[in-house]
Amino acid sequence: MPLPKINSSEEAIKLEDQHGAHNYHPLPAVLSRGEGVHVWDVEGNKYYDFLSAYSAVNQGHCHPKIVGAMHEQASKLALTSRAFHNDILGAYEKYATEYFGFDKLLPMNTGAEAVETAIKIARKWAYERKGVKETEAEIVVCANNFHGRTTTVISFSNDENARRNFGPYTPGFTKIPYNDIDALEATLEKNPNIAGFLVEPIQGEAGVFTPSDDYMMRAKEVCSKHNVLFMADEIQTGIARTGGLLAVCGHCTCEGHCERQETYTKPDILILGKALSGGNYPVSAVLADNEVMDVIQPGQHGSTFGGNPVAAAVAVAALDVVKDENLIQNARKLGKLFRRLMDDYIKESNIVNLVRGRGLLNAIVINDSEDSSTAWDICMALKENGLLAKPTHGNIIRFAPPLVMNEEQLRDCVDIIIKTLKQFEK
Ligand SMILES: Cc1ncc(COP(=O)(O)O)c(C=O)c1O
């Protein structure tokens, strides 16, 4: 049956509204094409993409190398399930584990699944290696976290909208304030049953909440001292987004993978998704060394699609692009420029309080009450001016363009943002 031809944004929105569940509240932009840092809507209007599918499209839309790898693999062999081996999974696992510096990788599809996987590994490790009595393991998480939408993951969220009426909730999680080493230390000191500390190096969904520079390093030290696994959710922050290969090693001055070991905080469990495929395909992964990963044995975890040949080919190409095109260095350079230009504007602005972030994961905080619609209205005006961004929690707008942006484009985007913000000055 032929699909109905979409002639306008309005028609497409109406179809979604009538036939799709109402689980999102998108900006009314109906996109039909993307290339590099740009997307086009069905009317042919061109926009800068300043969200990058929540930091999945770090390598830019439809990157030819990634799309090429996907086409080539899809036309040869797309899916075997893990009932059989395929000839690319092992090569991908070797490549990715060397790339990030771990012994082993467990492939999954979405970010939330990878978080679930990490939780299962940590619990099993606690029972089999740490000696915690079965069913008593706890995972420490942070207030205002965002780790996905599954039943277990929302069980430890404090976003009421994400939780309400979805209980009963999964037990076994202890919440502490973010960016508070004393709270972590006190919690681990008190409870010998803690398996892991699950943390975002920057809280993206919460509004690009950027912790103090030594938080990750000190959290890892505290975890090591108490034999607790340090679990970094780098689904949004990882793979060059924040100006380091990972955000946990984003503060040092290394170019690329960190060589200054003293500032490199290696997680015990690393959780990746989104940009692992450059946004072309759902690919996620959990990485750990043997001592941790080897607790998982046949039949104990898996997914029909996890580690499929297309995912493996796409991930290798996506990681290659990050290195070949120096996206870490570019994110770092353009991120600094972005915050400097925004800071210059903010000094004279009464509509924006501050800009914060690292690399090209940034946000502005609107000078208005938390629950006003100003951030939404600004995003609507940005759209009219040719740039797509989305409010996040509170009155905050996240800015996360593809990392293949050049300086001229970034300056153009800052001009659009400032011009738009000026329309809202009081
Ligand atoms: C830090 C973090 N963890 C987990 C997730 C969930 O990933 P997915 O939407 O692919 O399930 C996200 C998605 O935004 C995220 O930002």
The ligand as a Gaussian input file, in Angstrom:
#p B3LYP/6-31G(d) Opt

LIG

0 1
 C       22.733000      10.063000      29.848000
 C       21.722000       9.248000      29.121000
 N       21.544000       7.965000      29.462000
 C       20.640000       7.187000      28.836000
 C       19.852000       7.688000      27.820000
 C       18.828000       6.796000      27.147000
 O       19.189000       6.512000      25.853000
 P       18.068000       5.971000      24.806000
 O       17.121000       7.090000      24.591000
 O       18.849000       5.596000      23.576000
 O       17.430000       4.795000      25.463000
 C       20.012000       9.021000      27.437000
 C       19.167000       9.599000      26.365000
 O       18.993000      10.782000      26.236000
 C       20.959000       9.825000      28.105000
 O       21.132000      11.105000      27.781000

